[in-house]
Amino acid sequence: MAQNKKQSTIVYSTDHGTICPACNRPKANCTCGQKSIPKSDGIVRIERQTKGRKGKGVSLITGLPLEGNDLKKLAKTLKAKCGTGGTLKDGIIEIQGDHRQALKLELEKLGYKVKLAGG
């Protein structure tokens, strides 16, 4: 009986940071030629999602070319404009409720190209 053993790969090292899964080298020294996926294509997408939230919807904003404190400030501003709560997870802004149209108007005022994604 043959056993399938899963090969263990290091994903993160405290010495080197993120490790490439293909060549097991630090991302900075990656030699396998894998290109990282660009963070943004220049289009901010707003979608409504209820999955995993017991039927309660949230508006997700992805594709923003901001990081750190700038993203936090924008999230706070958008939550205030919608008069609701929300959070920032992994570079995605979540606003409670279906506020896609209001969010689209606010982001367009700030100069972003915005698309409503999903159904």
Biopython code that builds the backbone (N, CA, C, O; Angstrom):
import numpy as np
from Bio.PDB.StructureBuilder import StructureBuilder

atoms = [
    (1, "MET", "N", (0.834, -1.164, 0.000)),
    (1, "MET", "CA", (0.000, 0.000, 0.000)),
    (1, "MET", "C", (0.891, 1.243, 0.000)),
    (1, "MET", "O", (1.698, 1.443, 0.908)),
    (2, "ALA", "N", (0.733, 2.065, -1.021)),
    (2, "ALA", "CA", (1.555, 3.269, -1.163)),
    (2, "ALA", "C", (0.905, 4.408, -0.384)),
    (2, "ALA", "O", (-0.307, 4.611, -0.440)),
    (3, "GLN", "N", (1.725, 5.130, 0.326)),
    (3, "GLN", "CA", (1.227, 6.277, 1.081)),
    (3, "GLN", "C", (1.669, 7.562, 0.384)),
    (3, "GLN", "O", (2.821, 7.715, -0.024)),
    (4, "ASN", "N", (0.728, 8.460, 0.266)),
    (4, "ASN", "CA", (1.042, 9.760, -0.313)),
    (4, "ASN", "C", (1.504, 10.681, 0.813)),
    (4, "ASN", "O", (0.726, 11.029, 1.702)),
    (5, "LYS", "N", (2.749, 11.062, 0.766)),
    (5, "LYS", "CA", (3.276, 11.987, 1.766)),
    (5, "LYS", "C", (3.270, 13.381, 1.178)),
    (5, "LYS", "O", (3.754, 13.612, 0.070)),
    (6, "LYS", "N", (2.726, 14.280, 1.921)),
    (6, "LYS", "CA", (2.678, 15.668, 1.506)),
    (6, "LYS", "C", (4.021, 16.314, 1.804)),
    (6, "LYS", "O", (4.519, 16.232, 2.927)),
    (7, "GLN", "N", (4.599, 16.946, 0.817)),
    (7, "GLN", "CA", (5.880, 17.596, 1.012)),
    (7, "GLN", "C", (5.662, 18.907, 1.758)),
    (7, "GLN", "O", (4.861, 19.741, 1.338)),
    (8, "SER", "N", (6.364, 19.081, 2.843)),
    (8, "SER", "CA", (6.246, 20.277, 3.660)),
    (8, "SER", "C", (7.065, 21.402, 3.036)),
    (8, "SER", "O", (8.230, 21.211, 2.686)),
    (9, "THR", "N", (6.453, 22.569, 2.900)),
    (9, "THR", "CA", (7.175, 23.726, 2.388)),
    (9, "THR", "C", (7.067, 24.865, 3.390)),
    (9, "THR", "O", (6.035, 25.045, 4.037)),
    (10, "ILE", "N", (8.115, 25.609, 3.506)),
    (10, "ILE", "CA", (8.138, 26.764, 4.388)),
    (10, "ILE", "C", (7.474, 27.921, 3.660)),
    (10, "ILE", "O", (7.772, 28.180, 2.494)),
    (11, "VAL", "N", (6.581, 28.613, 4.341)),
    (11, "VAL", "CA", (5.887, 29.745, 3.745)),
    (11, "VAL", "C", (6.462, 31.059, 4.245)),
    (11, "VAL", "O", (6.514, 32.047, 3.512)),
    (12, "TYR", "N", (6.896, 31.061, 5.508)),
    (12, "TYR", "CA", (7.425, 32.284, 6.098)),
    (12, "TYR", "C", (8.557, 31.933, 7.046)),
    (12, "TYR", "O", (8.471, 30.957, 7.791)),
    (13, "SER", "N", (9.592, 32.710, 7.017)),
    (13, "SER", "CA", (10.729, 32.515, 7.904)),
    (13, "SER", "C", (11.006, 33.830, 8.625)),
    (13, "SER", "O", (11.000, 34.896, 8.010)),
    (14, "THR", "N", (11.248, 33.749, 9.931)),
    (14, "THR", "CA", (11.531, 34.979, 10.675)),
    (14, "THR", "C", (12.853, 35.597, 10.251)),
    (14, "THR", "O", (13.071, 36.792, 10.449)),
    (15, "ASP", "N", (13.738, 34.793, 9.669)),
    (15, "ASP", "CA", (15.026, 35.318, 9.205)),
    (15, "ASP", "C", (14.904, 36.052, 7.878)),
    (15, "ASP", "O", (15.549, 37.080, 7.673)),
    (16, "HIS", "N", (14.071, 35.523, 6.965)),
    (16, "HIS", "CA", (14.038, 36.034, 5.596)),
    (16, "HIS", "C", (12.690, 36.606, 5.168)),
    (16, "HIS", "O", (12.609, 37.216, 4.102)),
    (17, "GLY", "N", (11.645, 36.436, 5.945)),
    (17, "GLY", "CA", (10.331, 36.915, 5.547)),
    (17, "GLY", "C", (9.610, 35.880, 4.700)),
    (17, "GLY", "O", (9.734, 34.680, 4.945)),
    (18, "THR", "N", (8.860, 36.333, 3.709)),
    (18, "THR", "CA", (8.072, 35.449, 2.868)),
    (18, "THR", "C", (8.970, 34.601, 1.980)),
    (18, "THR", "O", (9.941, 35.093, 1.405)),
    (19, "ILE", "N", (8.632, 33.322, 1.878)),
    (19, "ILE", "CA", (9.400, 32.357, 1.095)),
    (19, "ILE", "C", (8.598, 31.969, -0.149)),
    (19, "ILE", "O", (7.391, 31.744, -0.062)),
    (20, "CYS", "N", (9.259, 31.892, -1.295)),
    (20, "CYS", "CA", (8.621, 31.466, -2.537)),
    (20, "CYS", "C", (8.272, 29.979, -2.420)),
    (20, "CYS", "O", (9.146, 29.177, -2.093)),
    (21, "PRO", "N", (7.005, 29.587, -2.679)),
    (21, "PRO", "CA", (6.628, 28.189, -2.550)),
    (21, "PRO", "C", (7.234, 27.286, -3.632)),
    (21, "PRO", "O", (7.328, 26.074, -3.437)),
    (22, "ALA", "N", (7.640, 27.853, -4.754)),
    (22, "ALA", "CA", (8.177, 27.038, -5.844)),
    (22, "ALA", "C", (9.653, 26.697, -5.649)),
    (22, "ALA", "O", (10.051, 25.549, -5.845)),
    (23, "CYS", "N", (10.470, 27.684, -5.264)),
    (23, "CYS", "CA", (11.911, 27.430, -5.160)),
    (23, "CYS", "C", (12.430, 27.429, -3.718)),
    (23, "CYS", "O", (13.616, 27.186, -3.498)),
    (24, "ASN", "N", (11.562, 27.695, -2.731)),
    (24, "ASN", "CA", (11.917, 27.717, -1.309)),
    (24, "ASN", "C", (13.043, 28.687, -0.973)),
    (24, "ASN", "O", (13.854, 28.421, -0.087)),
    (25, "ARG", "N", (13.090, 29.805, -1.680)),
    (25, "ARG", "CA", (14.052, 30.866, -1.390)),
    (25, "ARG", "C", (13.266, 32.096, -0.936)),
    (25, "ARG", "O", (12.071, 32.203, -1.210)),
    (26, "PRO", "N", (13.932, 33.021, -0.245)),
    (26, "PRO", "CA", (13.234, 34.270, 0.104)),
    (26, "PRO", "C", (12.738, 34.964, -1.166)),
    (26, "PRO", "O", (13.394, 34.907, -2.206)),
    (27, "LYS", "N", (11.581, 35.616, -1.075)),
    (27, "LYS", "CA", (10.991, 36.284, -2.248)),
    (27, "LYS", "C", (11.969, 37.237, -2.916)),
    (27, "LYS", "O", (11.959, 37.374, -4.139)),
    (28, "ALA", "N", (12.802, 37.889, -2.143)),
    (28, "ALA", "CA", (13.771, 38.834, -2.709)),
    (28, "ALA", "C", (14.813, 38.124, -3.566)),
    (28, "ALA", "O", (15.347, 38.721, -4.501)),
    (29, "ASN", "N", (15.111, 36.869, -3.267)),
    (29, "ASN", "CA", (16.130, 36.110, -3.997)),
    (29, "ASN", "C", (15.526, 34.995, -4.843)),
    (29, "ASN", "O", (16.231, 34.050, -5.198)),
    (30, "CYS", "N", (14.268, 35.080, -5.167)),
    (30, "CYS", "CA", (13.566, 34.039, -5.923)),
    (30, "CYS", "C", (14.198, 33.873, -7.304)),
    (30, "CYS", "O", (14.417, 34.852, -8.018)),
    (31, "THR", "N", (14.490, 32.618, -7.674)),
    (31, "THR", "CA", (15.119, 32.348, -8.964)),
    (31, "THR", "C", (14.224, 31.560, -9.905)),
    (31, "THR", "O", (14.619, 31.270, -11.034)),
    (32, "CYS", "N", (13.040, 31.212, -9.465)),
    (32, "CYS", "CA", (12.193, 30.341, -10.283)),
    (32, "CYS", "C", (11.441, 31.112, -11.367)),
    (32, "CYS", "O", (10.866, 30.498, -12.267)),
    (33, "GLY", "N", (11.434, 32.424, -11.300)),
    (33, "GLY", "CA", (10.797, 33.220, -12.347)),
    (33, "GLY", "C", (9.321, 33.463, -12.123)),
    (33, "GLY", "O", (8.660, 34.052, -12.979)),
    (34, "GLN", "N", (8.782, 33.023, -10.984)),
    (34, "GLN", "CA", (7.371, 33.283, -10.727)),
    (34, "GLN", "C", (7.186, 34.771, -10.472)),
    (34, "GLN", "O", (7.897, 35.371, -9.666)),
    (35, "LYS", "N", (6.243, 35.341, -11.156)),
    (35, "LYS", "CA", (5.964, 36.754, -10.963)),
    (35, "LYS", "C", (4.829, 36.882, -9.973)),
    (35, "LYS", "O", (3.874, 36.105, -9.994)),
    (36, "SER", "N", (4.943, 37.868, -9.110)),
    (36, "SER", "CA", (3.873, 38.083, -8.148)),
    (36, "SER", "C", (2.701, 38.758, -8.856)),
    (36, "SER", "O", (2.884, 39.491, -9.828)),
    (37, "ILE", "N", (1.529, 38.506, -8.365)),
    (37, "ILE", "CA", (0.323, 39.089, -8.927)),
    (37, "ILE", "C", (0.282, 40.562, -8.541)),
    (37, "ILE", "O", (0.482, 40.898, -7.374)),
    (38, "PRO", "N", (0.028, 41.439, -9.496)),
    (38, "PRO", "CA", (-0.017, 42.854, -9.152)),
    (38, "PRO", "C", (-1.133, 43.131, -8.156)),
    (38, "PRO", "O", (-2.209, 42.538, -8.238)),
    (39, "LYS", "N", (-0.874, 44.038, -7.211)),
    (39, "LYS", "CA", (-1.858, 44.353, -6.188)),
    (39, "LYS", "C", (-3.114, 44.964, -6.796)),
    (39, "LYS", "O", (-4.225, 44.667, -6.356)),
    (40, "SER", "N", (-2.948, 45.795, -7.780)),
    (40, "SER", "CA", (-4.087, 46.509, -8.326)),
    (40, "SER", "C", (-3.904, 46.730, -9.818)),
    (40, "SER", "O", (-2.790, 46.950, -10.294)),
    (41, "ASP", "N", (-5.008, 46.669, -10.548)),
    (41, "ASP", "CA", (-4.965, 46.953, -11.972)),
    (41, "ASP", "C", (-5.454, 48.369, -12.255)),
    (41, "ASP", "O", (-5.712, 48.729, -13.404)),
    (42, "GLY", "N", (-5.578, 49.161, -11.208)),
    (42, "GLY", "CA", (-6.010, 50.536, -11.373)),
    (42, "GLY", "C", (-7.510, 50.726, -11.235)),
    (42, "GLY", "O", (-8.004, 51.850, -11.327)),
    (43, "ILE", "N", (-8.239, 49.642, -11.015)),
    (43, "ILE", "CA", (-9.688, 49.726, -10.885)),
    (43, "ILE", "C", (-10.072, 49.284, -9.480)),
    (43, "ILE", "O", (-9.682, 48.210, -9.022)),
    (44, "VAL", "N", (-10.837, 50.125, -8.811)),
    (44, "VAL", "CA", (-11.354, 49.791, -7.489)),
    (44, "VAL", "C", (-12.689, 49.082, -7.693)),
    (44, "VAL", "O", (-13.561, 49.579, -8.406)),
    (45, "ARG", "N", (-12.840, 47.926, -7.068)),
    (45, "ARG", "CA", (-14.063, 47.141, -7.227)),
    (45, "ARG", "C", (-14.847, 47.120, -5.922)),
    (45, "ARG", "O", (-14.286, 46.946, -4.840)),
    (46, "ILE", "N", (-16.165, 47.301, -6.052)),
    (46, "ILE", "CA", (-17.054, 47.263, -4.900)),
    (46, "ILE", "C", (-18.055, 46.140, -5.144)),
    (46, "ILE", "O", (-18.731, 46.116, -6.172)),
    (47, "GLU", "N", (-18.147, 45.213, -4.199)),
    (47, "GLU", "CA", (-19.105, 44.123, -4.343)),
    (47, "GLU", "C", (-19.853, 43.913, -3.040)),
    (47, "GLU", "O", (-19.385, 44.300, -1.969)),
    (48, "ARG", "N", (-21.009, 43.304, -3.143)),
    (48, "ARG", "CA", (-21.814, 42.975, -1.969)),
    (48, "ARG", "C", (-21.638, 41.507, -1.694)),
    (48, "ARG", "O", (-21.650, 40.691, -2.616)),
    (49, "GLN", "N", (-21.472, 41.157, -0.421)),
    (49, "GLN", "CA", (-21.266, 39.762, -0.071)),
    (49, "GLN", "C", (-22.033, 39.435, 1.204)),
    (49, "GLN", "O", (-22.073, 40.238, 2.136)),
    (50, "THR", "N", (-22.647, 38.240, 1.239)),
    (50, "THR", "CA", (-23.352, 37.783, 2.433)),
    (50, "THR", "C", (-22.799, 36.458, 2.921)),
    (50, "THR", "O", (-23.172, 35.993, 3.998)),
    (51, "LYS", "N", (-21.931, 35.852, 2.159)),
    (51, "LYS", "CA", (-21.406, 34.524, 2.476)),
    (51, "LYS", "C", (-20.705, 34.509, 3.839)),
    (51, "LYS", "O", (-19.825, 35.329, 4.101)),
    (52, "GLY", "N", (-21.100, 33.576, 4.694)),
    (52, "GLY", "CA", (-20.477, 33.422, 5.995)),
    (52, "GLY", "C", (-20.860, 34.485, 7.000)),
    (52, "GLY", "O", (-20.209, 34.622, 8.036)),
    (53, "ARG", "N", (-21.919, 35.248, 6.709)),
    (53, "ARG", "CA", (-22.319, 36.335, 7.610)),
    (53, "ARG", "C", (-23.765, 36.195, 8.056)),
    (53, "ARG", "O", (-24.398, 37.177, 8.444)),
    (54, "LYS", "N", (-24.285, 34.982, 8.001)),
    (54, "LYS", "CA", (-25.662, 34.679, 8.435)),
    (54, "LYS", "C", (-26.683, 35.571, 7.729)),
    (54, "LYS", "O", (-27.639, 36.035, 8.351)),
    (55, "GLY", "N", (-26.483, 35.809, 6.444)),
    (55, "GLY", "CA", (-27.428, 36.577, 5.638)),
    (55, "GLY", "C", (-27.249, 38.076, 5.691)),
    (55, "GLY", "O", (-27.898, 38.797, 4.933)),
    (56, "LYS", "N", (-26.404, 38.558, 6.547)),
    (56, "LYS", "CA", (-26.182, 40.001, 6.641)),
    (56, "LYS", "C", (-25.142, 40.417, 5.599)),
    (56, "LYS", "O", (-24.064, 39.828, 5.514)),
    (57, "GLY", "N", (-25.472, 41.416, 4.824)),
    (57, "GLY", "CA", (-24.595, 41.826, 3.732)),
    (57, "GLY", "C", (-23.569, 42.867, 4.132)),
    (57, "GLY", "O", (-23.788, 43.675, 5.035)),
    (58, "VAL", "N", (-22.440, 42.826, 3.434)),
    (58, "VAL", "CA", (-21.408, 43.847, 3.576)),
    (58, "VAL", "C", (-20.979, 44.276, 2.178)),
    (58, "VAL", "O", (-21.110, 43.520, 1.215)),
    (59, "SER", "N", (-20.475, 45.478, 2.083)),
    (59, "SER", "CA", (-19.900, 45.975, 0.835)),
    (59, "SER", "C", (-18.389, 45.847, 0.947)),
    (59, "SER", "O", (-17.783, 46.390, 1.870)),
    (60, "LEU", "N", (-17.781, 45.128, 0.009)),
    (60, "LEU", "CA", (-16.338, 44.919, 0.006)),
    (60, "LEU", "C", (-15.685, 45.831, -1.016)),
    (60, "LEU", "O", (-16.135, 45.907, -2.159)),
    (61, "ILE", "N", (-14.640, 46.515, -0.618)),
    (61, "ILE", "CA", (-13.907, 47.412, -1.515)),
    (61, "ILE", "C", (-12.511, 46.843, -1.697)),
    (61, "ILE", "O", (-11.747, 46.756, -0.736)),
    (62, "THR", "N", (-12.172, 46.455, -2.915)),
    (62, "THR", "CA", (-10.865, 45.874, -3.215)),
    (62, "THR", "C", (-10.177, 46.668, -4.316)),
    (62, "THR", "O", (-10.822, 47.419, -5.048)),
    (63, "GLY", "N", (-8.873, 46.498, -4.427)),
    (63, "GLY", "CA", (-8.108, 47.114, -5.507)),
    (63, "GLY", "C", (-7.615, 48.511, -5.228)),
    (63, "GLY", "O", (-7.173, 49.205, -6.144)),
    (64, "LEU", "N", (-7.682, 48.943, -3.973)),
    (64, "LEU", "CA", (-7.194, 50.277, -3.645)),
    (64, "LEU", "C", (-5.669, 50.284, -3.603)),
    (64, "LEU", "O", (-5.066, 49.398, -2.998)),
    (65, "PRO", "N", (-5.044, 51.262, -4.233)),
    (65, "PRO", "CA", (-3.579, 51.316, -4.267)),
    (65, "PRO", "C", (-2.985, 51.991, -3.025)),
    (65, "PRO", "O", (-1.993, 52.712, -3.126)),
    (66, "LEU", "N", (-3.585, 51.761, -1.868)),
    (66, "LEU", "CA", (-3.135, 52.371, -0.627)),
    (66, "LEU", "C", (-2.670, 51.299, 0.347)),
    (66, "LEU", "O", (-3.030, 50.129, 0.216)),
    (67, "GLU", "N", (-1.871, 51.707, 1.319)),
    (67, "GLU", "CA", (-1.412, 50.780, 2.342)),
    (67, "GLU", "C", (-1.403, 51.472, 3.694)),
    (67, "GLU", "O", (-1.418, 52.700, 3.772)),
    (68, "GLY", "N", (-1.379, 50.687, 4.745)),
    (68, "GLY", "CA", (-1.178, 51.177, 6.099)),
    (68, "GLY", "C", (-2.166, 52.225, 6.561)),
    (68, "GLY", "O", (-3.380, 52.053, 6.450)),
    (69, "ASN", "N", (-1.624, 53.320, 7.085)),
    (69, "ASN", "CA", (-2.453, 54.369, 7.672)),
    (69, "ASN", "C", (-3.356, 55.051, 6.657)),
    (69, "ASN", "O", (-4.463, 55.464, 7.002)),
    (70, "ASP", "N", (-2.907, 55.180, 5.404)),
    (70, "ASP", "CA", (-3.742, 55.809, 4.374)),
    (70, "ASP", "C", (-5.009, 54.989, 4.144)),
    (70, "ASP", "O", (-6.095, 55.547, 3.985)),
    (71, "LEU", "N", (-4.867, 53.665, 4.127)),
    (71, "LEU", "CA", (-6.015, 52.782, 3.932)),
    (71, "LEU", "C", (-6.948, 52.852, 5.139)),
    (71, "LEU", "O", (-8.168, 52.838, 4.982)),
    (72, "LYS", "N", (-6.381, 52.925, 6.337)),
    (72, "LYS", "CA", (-7.191, 53.044, 7.560)),
    (72, "LYS", "C", (-7.987, 54.343, 7.567)),
    (72, "LYS", "O", (-9.158, 54.359, 7.945)),
    (73, "LYS", "N", (-7.344, 55.434, 7.145)),
    (73, "LYS", "CA", (-8.024, 56.735, 7.104)),
    (73, "LYS", "C", (-9.172, 56.712, 6.101)),
    (73, "LYS", "O", (-10.252, 57.232, 6.380)),
    (74, "LEU", "N", (-8.939, 56.111, 4.935)),
    (74, "LEU", "CA", (-9.989, 56.023, 3.928)),
    (74, "LEU", "C", (-11.147, 55.173, 4.438)),
    (74, "LEU", "O", (-12.309, 55.528, 4.240)),
    (75, "ALA", "N", (-10.843, 54.059, 5.090)),
    (75, "ALA", "CA", (-11.893, 53.193, 5.635)),
    (75, "ALA", "C", (-12.737, 53.958, 6.648)),
    (75, "ALA", "O", (-13.964, 53.854, 6.649)),
    (76, "LYS", "N", (-12.076, 54.721, 7.503)),
    (76, "LYS", "CA", (-12.788, 55.499, 8.514)),
    (76, "LYS", "C", (-13.693, 56.551, 7.860)),
    (76, "LYS", "O", (-14.829, 56.756, 8.289)),
    (77, "THR", "N", (-13.187, 57.201, 6.837)),
    (77, "THR", "CA", (-13.966, 58.209, 6.120)),
    (77, "THR", "C", (-15.194, 57.585, 5.458)),
    (77, "THR", "O", (-16.295, 58.129, 5.543)),
    (78, "LEU", "N", (-15.000, 56.445, 4.801)),
    (78, "LEU", "CA", (-16.116, 55.785, 4.107)),
    (78, "LEU", "C", (-17.170, 55.284, 5.094)),
    (78, "LEU", "O", (-18.367, 55.359, 4.817)),
    (79, "LYS", "N", (-16.729, 54.778, 6.236)),
    (79, "LYS", "CA", (-17.683, 54.331, 7.259)),
    (79, "LYS", "C", (-18.507, 55.510, 7.766)),
    (79, "LYS", "O", (-19.711, 55.381, 7.987)),
    (80, "ALA", "N", (-17.863, 56.651, 7.950)),
    (80, "ALA", "CA", (-18.568, 57.841, 8.419)),
    (80, "ALA", "C", (-19.575, 58.330, 7.377)),
    (80, "ALA", "O", (-20.691, 58.714, 7.726)),
    (81, "LYS", "N", (-19.183, 58.318, 6.101)),
    (81, "LYS", "CA", (-20.086, 58.759, 5.034)),
    (81, "LYS", "C", (-21.326, 57.882, 4.942)),
    (81, "LYS", "O", (-22.419, 58.364, 4.644)),
    (82, "CYS", "N", (-21.141, 56.571, 5.204)),
    (82, "CYS", "CA", (-22.272, 55.639, 5.137)),
    (82, "CYS", "C", (-23.030, 55.566, 6.451)),
    (82, "CYS", "O", (-24.140, 55.034, 6.494)),
    (83, "GLY", "N", (-22.453, 56.089, 7.517)),
    (83, "GLY", "CA", (-23.110, 56.069, 8.816)),
    (83, "GLY", "C", (-23.241, 54.671, 9.382)),
    (83, "GLY", "O", (-24.246, 54.340, 10.011)),
    (84, "THR", "N", (-22.231, 53.852, 9.162)),
    (84, "THR", "CA", (-22.282, 52.467, 9.612)),
    (84, "THR", "C", (-20.898, 51.991, 10.018)),
    (84, "THR", "O", (-19.912, 52.714, 9.875)),
    (85, "GLY", "N", (-20.835, 50.776, 10.522)),
    (85, "GLY", "CA", (-19.564, 50.207, 10.940)),
    (85, "GLY", "C", (-18.879, 49.481, 9.802)),
    (85, "GLY", "O", (-19.386, 49.413, 8.683)),
    (86, "GLY", "N", (-17.732, 48.949, 10.111)),
    (86, "GLY", "CA", (-16.979, 48.210, 9.125)),
    (86, "GLY", "C", (-15.615, 47.862, 9.666)),
    (86, "GLY", "O", (-15.309, 48.115, 10.831)),
    (87, "THR", "N", (-14.796, 47.278, 8.810)),
    (87, "THR", "CA", (-13.457, 46.876, 9.227)),
    (87, "THR", "C", (-12.527, 46.872, 8.032)),
    (87, "THR", "O", (-12.944, 47.048, 6.887)),
    (88, "LEU", "N", (-11.256, 46.665, 8.330)),
    (88, "LEU", "CA", (-10.223, 46.557, 7.309)),
    (88, "LEU", "C", (-9.511, 45.231, 7.525)),
    (88, "LEU", "O", (-8.872, 45.030, 8.558)),
    (89, "LYS", "N", (-9.616, 44.322, 6.555)),
    (89, "LYS", "CA", (-8.986, 43.004, 6.660)),
    (89, "LYS", "C", (-8.172, 42.726, 5.406)),
    (89, "LYS", "O", (-8.713, 42.733, 4.301)),
    (90, "ASP", "N", (-6.888, 42.483, 5.566)),
    (90, "ASP", "CA", (-6.004, 42.100, 4.461)),
    (90, "ASP", "C", (-6.093, 43.045, 3.272)),
    (90, "ASP", "O", (-6.087, 42.591, 2.128)),
    (91, "GLY", "N", (-6.175, 44.333, 3.514)),
    (91, "GLY", "CA", (-6.224, 45.315, 2.432)),
    (91, "GLY", "C", (-7.588, 45.463, 1.787)),
    (91, "GLY", "O", (-7.723, 46.160, 0.781)),
    (92, "ILE", "N", (-8.605, 44.818, 2.350)),
    (92, "ILE", "CA", (-9.976, 44.906, 1.835)),
    (92, "ILE", "C", (-10.815, 45.643, 2.864)),
    (92, "ILE", "O", (-10.836, 45.273, 4.038)),
    (93, "ILE", "N", (-11.506, 46.684, 2.423)),
    (93, "ILE", "CA", (-12.376, 47.435, 3.326)),
    (93, "ILE", "C", (-13.759, 46.795, 3.290)),
    (93, "ILE", "O", (-14.332, 46.599, 2.218)),
    (94, "GLU", "N", (-14.290, 46.473, 4.466)),
    (94, "GLU", "CA", (-15.637, 45.920, 4.590)),
    (94, "GLU", "C", (-16.514, 46.957, 5.271)),
    (94, "GLU", "O", (-16.217, 47.402, 6.380)),
    (95, "ILE", "N", (-17.599, 47.340, 4.603)),
    (95, "ILE", "CA", (-18.565, 48.288, 5.153)),
    (95, "ILE", "C", (-19.870, 47.530, 5.366)),
    (95, "ILE", "O", (-20.370, 46.882, 4.446)),
    (96, "GLN", "N", (-20.423, 47.607, 6.576)),
    (96, "GLN", "CA", (-21.656, 46.879, 6.877)),
    (96, "GLN", "C", (-22.820, 47.435, 6.072)),
    (96, "GLN", "O", (-23.013, 48.649, 5.998)),
    (97, "GLY", "N", (-23.588, 46.544, 5.474)),
    (97, "GLY", "CA", (-24.764, 46.937, 4.702)),
    (97, "GLY", "C", (-24.443, 47.099, 3.222)),
    (97, "GLY", "O", (-23.287, 47.027, 2.805)),
    (98, "ASP", "N", (-25.495, 47.320, 2.442)),
    (98, "ASP", "CA", (-25.345, 47.495, 0.998)),
    (98, "ASP", "C", (-25.277, 48.992, 0.690)),
    (98, "ASP", "O", (-26.305, 49.650, 0.532)),
    (99, "HIS", "N", (-24.062, 49.516, 0.609)),
    (99, "HIS", "CA", (-23.838, 50.942, 0.351)),
    (99, "HIS", "C", (-23.021, 51.132, -0.922)),
    (99, "HIS", "O", (-22.233, 52.073, -1.017)),
    (100, "ARG", "N", (-23.201, 50.253, -1.893)),
    (100, "ARG", "CA", (-22.357, 50.285, -3.092)),
    (100, "ARG", "C", (-22.439, 51.604, -3.850)),
    (100, "ARG", "O", (-21.414, 52.144, -4.266)),
    (101, "GLN", "N", (-23.648, 52.125, -4.032)),
    (101, "GLN", "CA", (-23.792, 53.368, -4.811)),
    (101, "GLN", "C", (-23.148, 54.557, -4.101)),
    (101, "GLN", "O", (-22.463, 55.361, -4.734)),
    (102, "ALA", "N", (-23.361, 54.672, -2.798)),
    (102, "ALA", "CA", (-22.767, 55.778, -2.041)),
    (102, "ALA", "C", (-21.243, 55.662, -2.027)),
    (102, "ALA", "O", (-20.540, 56.664, -2.155)),
    (103, "LEU", "N", (-20.735, 54.439, -1.871)),
    (103, "LEU", "CA", (-19.288, 54.229, -1.872)),
    (103, "LEU", "C", (-18.694, 54.562, -3.233)),
    (103, "LEU", "O", (-17.617, 55.152, -3.323)),
    (104, "LYS", "N", (-19.402, 54.179, -4.291)),
    (104, "LYS", "CA", (-18.919, 54.466, -5.641)),
    (104, "LYS", "C", (-18.798, 55.979, -5.852)),
    (104, "LYS", "O", (-17.791, 56.455, -6.377)),
    (105, "LEU", "N", (-19.810, 56.722, -5.448)),
    (105, "LEU", "CA", (-19.774, 58.187, -5.603)),
    (105, "LEU", "C", (-18.617, 58.797, -4.821)),
    (105, "LEU", "O", (-17.904, 59.657, -5.337)),
    (106, "GLU", "N", (-18.430, 58.358, -3.583)),
    (106, "GLU", "CA", (-17.346, 58.908, -2.747)),
    (106, "GLU", "C", (-15.970, 58.610, -3.337)),
    (106, "GLU", "O", (-15.106, 59.485, -3.384)),
    (107, "LEU", "N", (-15.773, 57.372, -3.785)),
    (107, "LEU", "CA", (-14.468, 56.994, -4.340)),
    (107, "LEU", "C", (-14.194, 57.707, -5.662)),
    (107, "LEU", "O", (-13.052, 58.065, -5.951)),
    (108, "GLU", "N", (-15.247, 57.914, -6.470)),
    (108, "GLU", "CA", (-15.063, 58.651, -7.723)),
    (108, "GLU", "C", (-14.709, 60.108, -7.447)),
    (108, "GLU", "O", (-13.938, 60.708, -8.196)),
    (109, "LYS", "N", (-15.269, 60.688, -6.369)),
    (109, "LYS", "CA", (-14.919, 62.055, -5.985)),
    (109, "LYS", "C", (-13.433, 62.158, -5.620)),
    (109, "LYS", "O", (-12.798, 63.192, -5.829)),
    (110, "LEU", "N", (-12.896, 61.063, -5.073)),
    (110, "LEU", "CA", (-11.485, 61.035, -4.696)),
    (110, "LEU", "C", (-10.566, 60.723, -5.872)),
    (110, "LEU", "O", (-9.345, 60.703, -5.715)),
    (111, "GLY", "N", (-11.149, 60.476, -7.062)),
    (111, "GLY", "CA", (-10.349, 60.290, -8.262)),
    (111, "GLY", "C", (-10.068, 58.846, -8.647)),
    (111, "GLY", "O", (-9.235, 58.603, -9.520)),
    (112, "TYR", "N", (-10.733, 57.882, -8.027)),
    (112, "TYR", "CA", (-10.523, 56.478, -8.366)),
    (112, "TYR", "C", (-11.470, 56.044, -9.473)),
    (112, "TYR", "O", (-12.588, 56.549, -9.579)),
    (113, "LYS", "N", (-11.016, 55.107, -10.296)),
    (113, "LYS", "CA", (-11.869, 54.488, -11.293)),
    (113, "LYS", "C", (-12.567, 53.319, -10.595)),
    (113, "LYS", "O", (-11.897, 52.408, -10.108)),
    (114, "VAL", "N", (-13.885, 53.330, -10.539)),
    (114, "VAL", "CA", (-14.648, 52.381, -9.723)),
    (114, "VAL", "C", (-15.588, 51.555, -10.592)),
    (114, "VAL", "O", (-16.231, 52.066, -11.509)),
    (115, "LYS", "N", (-15.647, 50.251, -10.274)),
    (115, "LYS", "CA", (-16.598, 49.351, -10.919)),
    (115, "LYS", "C", (-17.381, 48.613, -9.843)),
    (115, "LYS", "O", (-16.829, 48.247, -8.805)),
    (116, "LEU", "N", (-18.667, 48.394, -10.094)),
    (116, "LEU", "CA", (-19.465, 47.559, -9.225)),
    (116, "LEU", "C", (-19.301, 46.123, -9.699)),
    (116, "LEU", "O", (-19.620, 45.806, -10.844)),
    (117, "ALA", "N", (-18.809, 45.262, -8.833)),
    (117, "ALA", "CA", (-18.527, 43.872, -9.198)),
    (117, "ALA", "C", (-19.594, 42.962, -8.611)),
    (117, "ALA", "O", (-20.276, 43.324, -7.652)),
    (118, "GLY", "N", (-19.729, 41.796, -9.184)),
    (118, "GLY", "CA", (-20.684, 40.824, -8.672)),
    (118, "GLY", "C", (-22.097, 41.126, -9.121)),
    (118, "GLY", "O", (-22.317, 41.946, -10.013)),
    (119, "GLY", "N", (-23.058, 40.454, -8.494)),
    (119, "GLY", "CA", (-24.453, 40.571, -8.924)),
    (119, "GLY", "C", (-25.226, 41.495, -8.180)),
    (119, "GLY", "O", (-26.413, 41.672, -8.457)),
]
sb = StructureBuilder()
sb.init_structure("model")
sb.init_model(0)
sb.init_chain("A")
sb.init_seg("    ")
for serial, (resi, resn, name, xyz) in enumerate(atoms, 1):
    if name == "N":
        sb.init_residue(resn, " ", resi, " ")
    sb.init_atom(name, np.array(xyz, "f"), 0.0, 1.0, " ", f" {name:<3s}", serial, name[0])
structure = sb.get_structure()
